[in-house]
Amino acid sequence: MNDMIKKLSQTIVNYSVAVKKNDRVLIQYESTQCNPLVKCLIMDIYKNGGIPFVKLVDNELNTLIVENANSETIDEIVKMKTYEVDNFDCFIRICYTENEYEDKNVKSSVRKELGEKSRKVDDIRINERRWVLLNYPSLVDAYKAHMKYDDFYNYSMEVMNVDYKGMSKNIEPLKKLMESTDKVRIVGPNTDITFSIKGMPAIPCCGTANIPDGELYTAPLRDSVNGIITYNTPSPYHGNIFNNISLEFENGQIVNCSSSQDNDLLKEIFDTDDGARYIGEFSLGFNPKIVNPIGDILYDEKIMGSIHFTPGRCYDDCNNGNVSSIHWDLVLIQTPEYGGGEIYFDDVLIRKDGKFVLDELKQLN
């Protein structure tokens, strides 16, 4: 375990955020259970000449603050976030799941106001700073994955420590193909959807922002999405878990939505703002070590043979003009065990049942 922690720390410091001399690095973590990794990060940051800082966040207490927030409180929260982006060069955020329902009672009006007021500072943090996000394995994660804790711990370290440099090289043919594609069609159980990605860049994700990683994303032209898509993984969002979410699109906009859970709440999420009913990201997942969902988006969106098709905000490096305070990565797995499916680029089949079929892409299988 110590060797895996050391390797992960070195990957984060030397590769993900590439700490340089005099970089001010904020390590934000959510439990003292993360201390073994945090200690390694501190020492590796010092080895690179950086300056480490730590911030321990208690999610229960932090949620209590947000639950009781008013406009003035939200303004002060945004000031603190602004202080951080103004004073740190790199951000390492280590999540630790203890209760996914902790923020269930936060009012949607508070979420909306906080999201709108934080949008500018969040954009700076995401697009102008070096950052990485990961989840330290917890008992709750092991329970969701139906594993013993020790087995899940070893599994999580394995999927976080894949060869990201090799992945970055293997992804190049897919990036080139995606950037030359106009029409995309995705077909599967209760799914038949088309959209255009003409002229949009394709952005490789190989360990520089998320750990674990393994995806290539772009964004559809905002008004080009038509058809229906049905997701087949659990989708947590702000203290609620949704299953079998189905979205119907007309000219880019979600016109109908349903799930196995609270449809009124689902509609409320998509009514957060105008951009919440449009798509900000389309991505293909291919982490070779992740094959089954555990109800954790950070893992599930990287599943080999998956896609995610994301309502809400787009990224600046792949800007389709969609602005929103939400960004909800909803995941569809297309391997045979999960119903299969096909992806077509300009009417050419490029992936079937989760496997790339073109010779130049098969190394990603």
Buried (B, 14 or more C-beta within 10 A) or exposed (E): EEEBBBBBBBBBBEBBBEBEEEBBBBBBBBBEBBEBBBEBBBEBBBEBEBBBBBEEBEBEEBBBEBBEBEEEBBEEBBEEBBEBBEEBBBBBBBBBBBEBEBBEEBEEEBBBBBBBBBBEBBBBBBEEBBBBBBBBBBEBBBBBBEBEBEEBBBBBBEBBBBEBEEBBEBBEBBBEBBBEBBBBBBBBEEBBBBBBBBEBBBBBBBBBBBBBBBBBBBBBBBBBBBBEBBBBBBBBBBBBBBEBBBBBBEEBBBEEBBBEBEEEBBBEBBEBBEBBBBBBBBBBBBBBBBBBBBBBBBBBBBBBBBBBBBBBBBBEEBBBEBBBBBBBBBBBBBBEEBBBBBBBBEEEBBBBBBBBBBEEBEBBB
